[in-house]
Amino acid sequence: MGLRTCYIVLLFVISLQGYGSSQSDSRIYLSFNQPKYAVGDTAYFKAYYLSAKNRKVPGKVILSFDLIDAEGRSVVHFRFNVFDGIGQNQFAIPDSLSSGYFNAVVYTKSMPTGEMITLSENQILIVKKEGVQAESRHELPMQTDHLILMRSDKTIYQTREKVQVEVQLLDQSRQPISGEFSVRVLNTRLFPNQLGEGRLSIEAPISTMENQQINVGTMIKKVGVAHLNDGKTATEGSLVMFYLQKSKWRYQTQIQSNGQILLTLPDIYEPDELFYLSVSPKGKPLHELRITWNERSKPPLPKPQISHITQQSDLYASFAKEVMIINRSYGFFTTPEFAAIQNLKTFRSIEEEIKEADLTFTVDDYISFPTMGELIKEVVRPLYYGDKRRGKVVRMRSLDRPAVDDPVYLIDGVVTKNTDFFLSLIPDDVLEIKIIRDTRKLLRFGLMGRNGIVIVNTKTGDAREPVDPNELVEGLSRPIVFPYSNYADSQSDQVPNFRTCLYWNPSIITDESGKGEIDFYLSDDVGEMIIQVDGINDQGECFSTSLGVNVD
């Protein structure tokens, strides 16, 4: 197939300053790895963040993504990063969805007001069983003065054969120019009259907010007000130590005037839980301090276009269902990419940092005690247990200075200051108790280490107090690599391989000769496969082309 005229869908025009890069008339674009999807699919996409001259905007921004159904409800939500004008991510399409169009909305919060600004809308067709009548789209062509050459080693292939394609960008004088592009390879039989959907495209802006100044966030931020039990705001200058339970990240800051507090978080790629503790400017523990976070409710997001359901079964939906059954039969319940993400840790745990506790008590080495209080009094002597006016207290003995508050507890990896929860543990369920009281070890932990640290590991490893929903933190969605076929692995020969999208690479950069290489393996499907390329060269020109290959 020959050169195709390039067209782009202009999604939104904004101007950034302050929290993001300062650019006039910057634009957000999306392209997807398929023209449509079935329930249970994973949809991969690429995000372009470009200036008015189609130059990639330098720096980093955080954007939010919602998939909106016909009732205006968000059925998928996550946040993702864009670095130096390019972002990529993915989302799983819920099995509960019905056939129809859905609106993929990308938006951001204007900092520091928190106002939500819609940046782009893309209509995505999702099918479950019934077909959906496709809507015609109005395309605005964009002329370019350069050439895109696309060559493959041959045009007819066998199933599971490796395909090698070269893409070269040339200017009008046939001199090489550099650029960057995405590529997707599709089975044409599954997407009749829909091969142009989901590609990089331009139409009229979706918003009239052109040239408005918008401060886009580049980091995860939470803004709130710190209150005490009596309703008064916490004193300016009070210290607060924050700790993320999963990411093992900690941060110490001061409360500003009127109790205002700003928390700037690192990039975390899963939901996390905040723990915090505070002291007054004079060092008095503020046990009852609570933070009310300023979370604006999300305004209604735009609904998708009306879907016209047909009575006929959708060819792609039927194929995708058959593939899912085959994959499950061969044990493909999860991918190595997802498993690896679940095991990632951003920072070292407290135990890893300390390396060795000052004292360790293996509970089974002693006689059984009915309560933790009695165990402390008789065995864990470095701790003091007693009654105070505010209830039961635990103090660390033998610190360089007298302990003025209960220690921090690390119970099965979760940090807490809840002494009542610690004392509620059943000694026979506890494996070991570790004491950290060496000032040199505690110093690095700031407020968390001021009164010592007690590490408790139970036999089941899952003891924890209830989660406070007000302290949950939304993380970012981590981009994962599209699962490629590789028949160099002999084990793959025994597994059937049928794919709706044979290959997706969101970013290939050409070399100094303007060339970029595409390598992928074909599946067990026969017929025509189409290789589609979309990108932007270093002169800011959009390009798009396609090449068909036949599989016998």
C-alpha positions in Angstrom: 0.0 0.0 0.0 1.3 3.4 -0.9 1.9 6.7 0.8 -1.2 8.1 2.5 -2.0 11.7 3.2 -1.2 12.6 6.8 -4.0 14.0 9.0 -4.2 14.8 12.7 -7.0 15.4 15.2 -6.3 18.6 17.1 -7.5 17.9 20.6 -6.9 21.0 22.6 -4.8 24.2 22.8 -3.3 25.3 26.1 -0.6 27.5 27.4 1.6 26.3 30.2 3.6 28.2 32.8 4.6 27.9 36.4 4.0 24.3 37.3 4.6 23.0 33.8 6.6 24.2 30.8 5.6 27.6 29.5 4.3 27.2 25.9 1.7 29.0 23.8 -0.9 27.0 21.9 0.4 23.6 23.0 -1.6 20.6 22.0 -2.4 17.1 23.2 -2.8 14.2 20.7 -3.6 10.5 21.2 -3.2 7.4 19.1 -4.1 3.8 19.9 -2.9 0.4 19.0 -6.2 -0.7 17.5 -9.2 0.8 15.8 -11.6 -0.8 18.3 -11.5 -3.1 21.3 -13.5 -6.0 23.0 -14.2 -6.3 26.7 -11.2 -7.9 28.4 -8.7 -6.3 26.0 -5.8 -4.1 27.1 -5.8 -0.9 25.1 -2.4 0.7 24.5 -2.0 4.3 23.5 0.5 7.0 22.8 0.2 10.7 23.9 1.9 13.5 22.1 2.3 16.9 23.8 3.4 19.3 21.1 3.8 23.1 20.6 2.0 25.0 17.9 4.8 24.2 15.5 4.5 20.5 16.4 7.7 20.5 18.5 7.7 18.2 21.5 7.3 20.2 24.6 10.2 19.6 27.0 9.8 18.6 30.6 7.3 16.5 32.4 3.5 16.7 33.0 1.0 14.5 34.8 -2.3 13.9 33.1 -5.5 12.1 34.1 -7.4 9.7 31.9 -11.1 8.6 32.2 -13.1 6.3 30.0 -16.7 7.7 30.1 -19.8 5.6 29.2 -23.1 6.7 27.7 -24.4 7.7 31.2 -21.5 9.9 31.9 -19.9 7.5 34.4 -16.2 6.9 34.6 -15.6 3.2 34.1 -11.7 3.5 33.9 -9.6 6.1 35.7 -5.8 6.5 36.1 -3.1 9.1 35.9 0.0 8.9 33.7 3.2 10.8 32.9 4.3 12.6 29.7 8.1 13.2 29.3 9.5 15.6 26.8 6.4 15.6 24.7 5.9 11.8 24.6 3.8 9.5 26.8 2.6 6.0 26.6 0.3 3.9 28.7 -2.5 1.3 28.7 -5.7 0.3 30.4 -7.7 -2.9 30.8 -11.2 -2.7 29.4 -13.7 -4.1 32.1 -15.7 -7.2 31.2 -18.8 -5.5 32.6 -19.1 -3.0 29.7 -21.7 -3.3 27.0 -21.1 -2.7 23.3 -20.9 1.0 22.3 -18.8 4.1 22.0 -17.0 5.4 25.0 -15.2 8.7 25.4 -11.5 8.6 26.4 -11.1 11.9 28.1 -7.6 13.3 29.1 -7.6 16.2 31.5 -5.4 17.9 34.1 -5.7 20.0 37.2 -4.7 23.7 36.9 -2.3 24.3 39.8 -2.7 25.5 42.5 -6.5 26.1 42.2 -7.3 22.4 41.4 -9.6 23.4 38.5 -10.0 20.6 36.0 -9.3 21.3 32.4 -10.3 18.9 29.6 -7.4 18.4 27.2 -8.7 15.8 24.7 -11.5 13.5 23.8 -11.3 10.4 21.7 -14.3 8.2 20.8 -13.4 4.5 21.4 -15.5 1.7 20.1 -15.8 -1.3 22.4 -17.7 -4.4 21.5 -18.9 -7.3 23.6 -21.1 -9.4 21.3 -23.4 -7.2 19.3 -22.0 -5.0 16.5 -22.1 -1.2 16.6 -22.8 1.0 13.5 -19.7 3.0 12.9 -20.0 6.7 12.5 -18.4 8.5 9.6 -15.6 10.9 10.6 -14.7 14.2 8.9 -11.0 14.2 8.1 -8.9 17.3 7.5 -5.9 16.5 5.4 -2.5 18.1 6.2 -0.1 18.4 3.3 3.5 17.6 3.8 6.6 18.3 1.6 8.6 15.2 2.5 8.6 11.6 1.6 8.1 8.5 3.7 9.7 5.4 2.2 8.6 2.0 3.7 10.2 -1.2 2.5 9.9 -4.8 3.6 12.2 -7.7 2.8 9.3 -9.3 0.9 5.5 -9.1 0.5 4.4 -12.8 1.0 5.2 -14.6 4.3 4.5 -17.8 6.1 2.8 -17.9 9.5 5.2 -17.1 12.5 7.8 -15.7 10.1 9.8 -12.7 11.1 9.0 -9.5 9.3 11.7 -6.8 8.9 10.6 -3.3 7.6 12.6 -0.2 7.1 11.1 3.3 7.3 13.0 6.3 5.9 12.1 10.0 6.1 13.3 12.3 3.4 12.7 16.0 2.7 11.5 17.4 -0.7 15.1 17.3 -2.0 15.4 13.7 -0.9 17.8 14.4 1.9 17.3 12.3 5.1 15.6 14.0 8.1 15.1 12.6 11.6 11.8 11.9 13.3 9.9 9.7 15.7 6.9 7.5 15.0 4.6 4.7 16.4 3.8 1.5 14.5 0.9 -0.9 14.8 0.3 -4.1 12.8 -3.3 -5.3 12.4 -5.2 -8.2 10.9 -7.2 -6.3 8.2 -10.0 -9.0 8.3 -11.0 -8.0 11.8 -11.3 -4.3 11.2 -13.3 -3.8 7.9 -13.6 -0.1 7.0 -12.1 0.9 10.4 -8.4 0.8 9.8 -8.1 4.6 10.0 -9.6 4.7 13.5 -7.4 5.3 16.5 -4.6 6.8 14.5 -2.9 10.2 15.0 -5.3 12.7 13.5 -6.4 16.5 13.6 -9.8 18.2 13.6 -11.2 21.3 15.2 -10.3 22.1 18.8 -12.7 20.6 21.4 -12.5 23.7 23.6 -12.8 27.4 23.2 -10.1 27.9 25.9 -7.4 28.7 23.3 -4.5 30.9 24.7 -5.8 30.7 28.3 -3.0 30.4 30.8 -3.1 27.0 32.5 -0.6 25.8 35.2 -0.2 22.1 34.7 1.1 19.9 37.5 4.4 18.1 37.0 4.3 16.2 40.3 1.8 14.5 42.5 0.7 17.1 45.0 -1.8 17.1 47.9 -2.8 20.3 49.6 -4.7 20.3 52.9 -5.3 22.0 56.3 -4.0 20.5 59.6 -6.6 20.6 62.5 -6.4 19.6 66.1 -9.2 18.0 68.2 -10.6 21.4 69.3 -11.2 22.4 65.7 -8.3 24.9 65.7 -5.7 24.8 63.0 -2.3 23.5 63.9 0.3 26.1 64.9 2.5 27.5 62.1 6.0 25.9 62.2 4.8 22.5 63.6 6.7 19.6 62.0 4.9 16.8 60.1 6.6 13.6 59.0 4.9 11.7 56.1 5.6 8.1 55.2 4.2 6.1 52.3 3.5 2.5 53.4 4.1 0.7 50.1 6.7 2.9 48.5 8.7 3.3 51.8 9.1 7.0 51.0 9.3 9.6 53.8 9.2 13.4 53.8 9.3 16.0 56.7 7.8 19.4 56.3 6.4 22.4 58.3 2.8 23.5 58.6 2.3 27.0 57.2 0.0 29.8 58.3 -3.7 28.9 58.8 -2.7 25.2 59.1 -1.9 25.0 55.4 0.3 22.1 54.3 1.6 21.1 50.9 2.8 17.5 50.3 4.8 16.9 47.1 5.1 13.2 46.3 7.5 11.3 44.1 6.2 9.3 41.1 4.5 6.2 42.7 3.1 3.6 40.4 0.4 2.0 42.6 -2.2 3.2 45.1 -0.5 3.9 48.4 -1.3 4.8 52.0 -0.1 7.8 54.0 1.1 7.7 57.6 2.0 10.9 59.3 2.9 12.2 62.8 3.5 15.7 64.1 5.1 17.8 66.9 4.5 21.4 67.8 7.3 24.1 67.4 8.3 23.3 71.0 8.5 19.6 70.3 5.3 18.5 72.0 3.7 15.5 70.3 0.4 16.4 68.5 -1.5 13.1 68.8 -4.8 14.4 67.6 -3.6 16.2 64.5 -5.6 15.4 61.4 -5.3 16.7 57.9 -8.2 17.5 55.7 -7.1 17.3 52.1 -8.5 19.7 49.5 -10.0 17.2 47.0 -12.3 18.8 44.5 -15.1 16.6 43.2 -14.6 15.8 39.6 -17.0 17.8 37.3 -19.2 15.8 34.8 -17.0 14.7 31.9 -18.3 14.7 28.3 -20.3 11.7 27.2 -19.5 9.7 24.1 -21.5 9.9 20.9 -24.7 7.9 20.6 -24.2 4.3 19.8 -26.4 2.5 17.4 -26.4 -1.3 18.2 -26.9 -3.7 15.4 -28.5 -7.2 15.7 -25.5 -8.9 14.1 -22.6 -10.4 16.0 -19.4 -8.4 15.8 -16.6 -10.2 14.0 -13.9 -8.7 16.1 -15.7 -9.5 19.4 -16.1 -13.1 18.4 -12.5 -13.4 17.4 -11.3 -11.8 20.7 -13.4 -14.1 22.7 -12.0 -17.2 21.0 -8.4 -15.9 21.5 -9.2 -15.3 25.2 -10.4 -18.9 25.6 -7.3 -20.3 23.9 -5.0 -18.2 26.0 -6.6 -19.2 29.2 -6.4 -22.9 28.2 -2.6 -22.4 28.0 -2.4 -20.7 31.3 -1.9 -17.1 30.3 -3.7 -15.7 33.3 -1.1 -13.0 33.9 1.9 -11.6 32.0 5.5 -11.4 33.3 5.3 -7.6 32.8 2.4 -7.3 35.3 4.0 -9.6 37.8 7.2 -7.6 37.7 5.3 -4.4 38.4 3.6 -5.8 41.4 7.0 -6.6 43.0 8.6 -3.2 42.4 9.7 -1.1 45.4 10.6 2.5 45.1 12.6 2.8 48.3 14.2 0.5 50.9 12.1 -0.6 53.8 12.9 0.5 57.3 14.3 -2.9 58.2 16.5 -2.9 55.1 17.8 0.6 56.1 18.6 -0.4 59.6 20.2 -3.8 58.6 20.4 -5.0 62.1 18.2 -4.4 65.1 19.7 -3.4 68.5 17.8 -6.2 70.3 15.6 -9.1 68.9 13.1 -11.1 71.0 11.9 -14.4 69.5 8.6 -14.9 71.3 8.5 -18.7 71.2 11.7 -18.8 73.2 9.7 -17.7 76.3 6.7 -19.0 78.1 3.3 -18.0 76.8 1.8 -14.7 78.0 -1.9 -13.7 77.7 -1.3 -10.1 76.8 1.3 -7.9 75.1 1.5 -5.8 78.2 2.7 -8.8 80.3 5.1 -9.9 77.6 6.7 -6.4 77.6 7.0 -6.3 81.4 8.5 -9.8 81.7 10.5 -10.2 78.5 10.9 -7.0 76.4 12.5 -5.0 79.1 13.8 -2.2 76.8 10.2 -1.1 76.7 8.2 0.4 79.5 4.5 -0.4 79.7 2.1 1.5 82.0 -0.9 3.7 82.5 -1.1 7.4 81.9 -4.0 9.9 82.0 -4.6 9.4 78.3 -4.5 5.6 78.5 -2.0 2.8 78.1 1.5 4.0 77.1 4.7 2.3 75.9 8.1 4.0 76.2 11.5 3.1 74.9 14.1 2.9 77.6 17.9 3.6 77.3 17.6 6.3 74.6 20.2 9.1 74.7 17.4 11.4 75.9 14.1 10.4 77.8 11.3 9.3 75.5 8.4 11.8 75.6 6.0 9.7 73.5 5.3 6.1 72.4 7.6 4.7 69.8 6.7 4.2 66.1 5.6 0.6 65.5 6.4 -1.3 62.2 3.9 -4.2 62.4 4.2 -6.6 59.5 5.7 -3.9 57.3 3.0 -1.3 58.1 4.0 1.8 60.1 1.6 3.0 62.9 1.5 5.1 66.1 -1.5 3.2 67.4 -0.3 1.8 70.7 -3.7 0.3 71.4 -3.4 -1.8 68.2 0.1 -2.9 69.2 -1.1 -4.0 72.6 -4.1 -5.8 71.2 -1.9 -8.3 69.4 -1.9 -11.8 70.9 1.6 -12.8 72.0 1.2 -16.4 70.7 0.6 -14.9 67.2 3.8 -12.9 67.3 7.0 -14.3 65.8 9.5 -11.7 66.9 9.9 -8.2 68.3 12.9 -6.0 67.3 14.0 -2.9 69.2 15.7 0.0 67.5 17.1 2.5 70.0 20.6 3.4 68.8 20.5 7.2 68.1 22.8 6.8 65.1 20.3 4.4 63.5 17.2 6.5 64.5 18.6 9.9 63.3 17.9 9.2 59.6 14.2 8.7 60.3 13.5 12.2 61.7 10.4 12.4 63.7 9.7 8.7 63.2 12.8 7.8 65.1 12.6 10.4 67.8 11.2 8.0 70.4 12.5 4.7 69.1 11.1 2.1 66.7 9.6 -1.3 67.5 9.4 -3.8 64.7 6.9 -6.6 65.1 6.6 -9.6 62.7 3.7 -11.9 63.3 3.5 -15.5 62.2 0.9 -14.8 59.5 2.5 -11.6 58.3 -0.8 -9.8 57.8 -1.6 -8.0 61.0 -2.7 -4.4 60.5 -5.2 -1.9 61.6 -8.1 -0.8 59.3 -7.2 1.4 56.3 -8.2 5.0 56.6 -9.7 5.9 53.2 -8.8 9.6 53.8 -5.1 8.7 53.7 -5.1 6.8 50.4 -3.0 8.2 47.6 -3.7 7.6 44.0 -0.5 6.5 42.1 0.4 6.7 38.5 -0.2 4.0 35.9 3.1 2.5 34.9 3.5 1.9 31.1 4.1 -1.7 30.3 5.7 -3.2 27.2 3.4 -4.6 24.6 3.7 -8.4 24.7 5.6 -9.5 21.6 5.8 -12.9 20.0 9.3 -14.4 19.8 9.7 -17.7 18.1 13.4 -17.9 18.9 12.0 -19.5 22.1 11.3 -23.1 21.3 8.6 -23.3 24.0 6.4 -20.9 22.0 6.1 -23.4 19.2 3.7 -25.5 21.2 1.3 -22.6 22.0 -1.3 -21.4 19.4 -0.9 -17.7 18.6 -3.8 -15.7 17.3 -3.6 -11.9 17.8 -5.9 -8.9 17.0 -2.9 -6.6 17.1 0.3 -8.4 16.1 2.7 -5.6 17.0 2.6 -2.2 18.8 5.6 0.1 19.3 4.7 3.6 20.5 8.1 5.1 19.9 10.7 4.4 17.2 13.4 7.1 16.6 15.1 7.3 13.3 18.9 7.6 12.9 20.9 10.3 11.1 20.0 8.7 7.8 16.3 9.1 8.6 15.8 5.4 8.9 14.0 3.4 11.5 13.7 -0.4 11.8 10.6 -2.4 12.5 11.0 -6.1 13.5 8.1 -8.4 14.5 6.9 -12.0 14.2 3.6 -12.9 12.5 1.0 -15.0 14.3 -0.9 -18.1 13.2 -3.4 -16.0 11.2 -3.4 -15.9 7.4 -4.5 -13.2 5.0 -3.5 -9.6 4.8 -1.8 -7.8 7.6 -1.3 -4.0 7.5 1.6 -2.1 9.0 0.6 1.4 9.9 3.1 4.2 10.8 2.3 7.6 12.3 4.7 10.2 13.5 6.3 13.6 13.5 9.7 14.5 12.0 12.2 17.0 13.5 10.8 19.7 11.3 7.4 19.5 13.0 5.7 17.8 10.0 3.2 15.0 10.6 3.6 11.9 8.5 1.6 8.7 8.1 1.9 5.7 5.8 0.9 2.0 5.5 2.2 -1.2 4.0 0.3 -4.4 3.5 1.9 -7.9 3.7 0.2 -11.2 2.9 0.5 -14.4 5.0 -0.1 -17.8 3.5 
